[in-house]
């Protein structure tokens, strides 16, 4: 089944994970006067992105940056910096960003060639609104098993395109990487189950990510990230940033 058809199915079964708050509250509390919002800005949508190229290219979910007047990035390893949208694919729910400054990324992640095995533990990273504005959080996850409802099994049929995972993600994880034990990205979080009883979420898989990143020339870092056994995220967190989408209007009901 084509990825576009799978993603149409996802939209009926899950909800995006970006989050919205008022410009005034977020600006005053977390930007500390370091960033001046666009004149027309009224709201802020937040999500997650991560560096995939040494020249400052990032990957995120398209719905995180869909109506942005301007995109800013923020993390514990990166001072507030603006980014531009250089490519987007609404069907795949993926977008590519590039930082507008010459500042090199603190770290860069690579895309895995294969999806995880059924029993392989992975971690999903993101910036939920309930935690430190500058520090990425992580949850343990694994490829979903027999708990998948019948209407989700088609999505799980090709984990190289769409990865269905067990794990409790929160609002703000959209656009964040799902990372295997070698430090490679096996998916980008885009949706979670609408059923509160199911700890299931959906990530765009490595085959689809490879198609998206083929649109640009990815510059590999001089020193690839090495993840040690039992790593708590220290190695990969510098590559993951919070996306600040300054918006003139609130998202349509049900989208964020």
C-alpha positions in Angstrom: 0.0 0.0 0.0 1.3 3.5 -0.8 2.5 5.7 2.0 0.0 8.4 1.1 -2.9 6.0 1.6 -1.5 4.9 4.9 -1.2 8.5 6.1 -4.8 9.2 5.2 -5.7 6.3 7.4 -3.5 7.7 10.2 -5.4 11.0 10.2 -8.7 9.2 11.0 -7.2 7.2 13.9 -4.8 9.6 15.6 -4.2 13.1 16.6 -1.2 15.4 15.9 1.1 16.2 18.8 2.0 19.8 18.4 0.8 22.1 21.1 -0.4 25.7 21.2 -0.1 28.5 23.8 -0.4 32.2 23.8 2.5 34.2 22.5 2.7 36.4 25.6 3.0 33.6 28.1 5.7 31.6 26.2 7.6 34.7 25.1 7.8 36.2 28.6 8.7 33.0 30.4 11.1 31.2 28.2 12.6 33.6 25.6 13.7 36.1 28.2 13.5 39.0 25.7 16.0 37.3 23.5 13.7 36.9 20.5 11.3 39.5 19.2 8.1 37.9 17.8 6.8 38.9 14.4 4.4 41.9 14.5 1.4 39.8 13.5 2.1 36.9 15.9 -0.7 36.0 18.2 0.0 32.4 19.1 2.8 29.9 19.3 2.7 26.3 18.2 5.5 24.2 19.6 6.9 20.9 18.4 10.3 19.2 17.9 12.9 18.9 15.2 16.4 17.4 14.9 19.6 18.1 12.9 20.3 15.7 10.0 23.1 17.6 8.3 26.3 19.4 9.4 25.3 22.5 7.4 22.2 23.1 9.6 19.4 21.1 8.0 16.7 19.7 10.3 13.8 17.3 9.9 10.4 17.8 11.6 6.7 17.1 11.1 5.0 19.3 8.4 2.0 20.1 10.6 4.3 21.6 13.2 5.4 24.4 10.8 2.3 24.6 8.5 1.1 28.1 9.3 4.3 29.7 10.6 5.0 33.4 10.2 8.4 32.6 11.4 10.2 29.5 12.9 12.6 29.7 15.8 14.6 26.9 17.4 15.6 26.5 21.0 17.5 24.0 23.1 19.9 23.7 26.0 22.7 23.4 23.4 21.4 26.0 21.0 20.7 29.7 21.6 17.4 30.9 20.0 17.9 31.0 16.3 15.7 31.4 13.3 15.1 28.7 10.7 13.5 28.6 7.2 11.3 25.9 5.7 13.2 24.6 2.7 10.9 21.7 1.7 7.6 20.2 2.9 5.4 17.2 2.1 1.9 17.4 3.6 1.0 13.9 2.6 4.0 12.4 4.4 3.7 15.0 7.2 7.4 15.9 6.9 9.3 19.2 6.5 12.9 20.2 6.2 14.2 23.3 7.9 17.6 25.1 7.7 19.0 27.4 10.4 19.5 30.9 8.9 22.7 31.6 10.8 26.2 30.2 10.2 26.2 28.5 13.6 27.1 24.8 13.2 24.7 22.3 14.8 25.7 21.0 18.2 25.2 17.4 16.9 23.7 15.6 13.9 21.6 12.4 13.8 21.6 9.8 10.9 18.7 8.0 9.4 18.6 4.3 10.0 18.5 2.0 6.9 16.0 -0.4 8.5 13.1 -0.2 11.0 13.5 -1.7 14.4 13.0 -5.4 15.1 9.9 -6.4 17.1 11.6 -6.7 20.4 14.2 -4.0 19.9 13.8 -1.1 22.5 13.9 2.4 21.1 13.4 5.9 22.5 11.2 8.7 21.3 12.5 12.2 22.0 10.5 15.4 22.1 9.7 18.7 23.8 6.4 18.2 25.7 5.0 21.4 27.0 4.9 20.0 30.6 8.8 20.0 30.9 11.8 22.3 30.7 11.5 24.5 27.6 15.1 23.9 26.6 15.6 20.2 27.5 14.3 17.3 25.4 12.5 14.5 27.2 12.5 10.8 26.2 10.2 7.8 26.6 10.9 4.2 26.1 9.1 2.5 23.2 9.1 -0.6 21.0 7.4 -1.8 17.8 3.8 -2.4 18.6 2.7 -6.1 18.9 -0.5 -7.9 19.3 -2.1 -5.1 21.2 -2.7 -3.2 17.9 -6.4 -2.9 17.1 -7.5 -4.4 13.8 -8.0 -1.0 12.2 -4.3 -0.2 12.9 -2.8 -3.4 11.5 -2.6 -2.1 8.0 -0.4 0.7 9.2 1.9 -1.7 10.9 2.3 -3.9 7.9 5.3 -2.0 6.5 7.4 -0.5 9.3 9.9 0.8 6.9 7.2 3.3 5.7 5.0 3.7 8.9 6.1 2.6 12.3 3.4 2.0 15.0 4.9 1.9 18.4 4.0 1.2 22.0 4.8 4.2 24.2 3.1 7.2 25.9 4.0 10.4 24.0 2.7 13.8 25.0 1.8 17.0 23.1 5.0 18.5 21.8 6.6 15.3 20.6 5.5 15.9 16.9 8.5 16.1 14.7 10.8 14.4 17.2 13.0 11.4 16.4 12.6 7.8 17.4 16.1 6.5 17.9 17.4 3.0 18.1 20.3 1.7 20.3 22.9 2.7 17.7 21.8 6.3 17.8 20.1 6.2 14.3 16.6 7.6 13.6 14.1 4.9 12.8 11.1 7.3 12.6 9.7 10.8 13.1 6.7 11.0 15.5 3.6 12.4 13.8 0.5 11.1 15.6 -0.8 9.3 18.7 -3.9 7.2 19.2 -7.1 8.9 19.8 -8.1 6.1 22.3 -6.8 7.2 25.7 -6.6 3.5 26.7 -4.0 2.8 24.1 -0.4 3.9 24.5 0.2 3.8 20.7 1.8 6.4 18.5 2.8 6.6 14.8 6.1 7.6 13.3 7.0 8.1 9.7 9.5 5.2 8.9 13.0 5.2 7.5 12.0 4.5 3.9 9.8 7.6 3.8 12.5 9.7 5.6 15.0 8.6 3.0 12.7 9.8 0.2 12.3 13.2 2.0 16.0 13.7 2.7 16.9 12.8 -0.9 15.6 16.2 -1.9 18.7 17.8 -0.4 22.4 17.1 -0.1 23.0 15.9 3.4 26.4 16.9 4.7 27.6 14.2 7.2 29.2 15.4 10.5 32.9 15.1 11.0 32.3 12.9 14.1 29.1 10.8 14.0 27.3 10.3 17.2 28.2 7.1 19.1 25.7 5.8 21.5 26.9 3.6 24.4 24.9 0.8 25.9 22.4 2.2 28.5 22.9 5.8 27.2 20.5 8.2 28.9 20.2 10.5 25.9 23.3 12.6 26.6 24.8 11.8 23.2 21.7 12.5 21.1 20.0 15.3 22.9 22.2 18.1 21.5 20.9 17.3 18.0 17.2 17.7 19.1 15.6 21.2 19.3 12.2 22.7 20.2 10.4 24.3 17.3 8.7 27.6 18.0 6.2 28.4 15.3 4.9 32.0 15.5 1.4 32.0 14.2 -1.2 34.7 13.4 -4.1 32.4 14.0 -4.9 29.3 16.1 -4.8 26.0 14.3 -8.2 24.5 13.0 -10.1 22.6 15.6 -8.7 19.1 16.0 -5.4 19.7 14.3 -3.2 20.6 17.3 
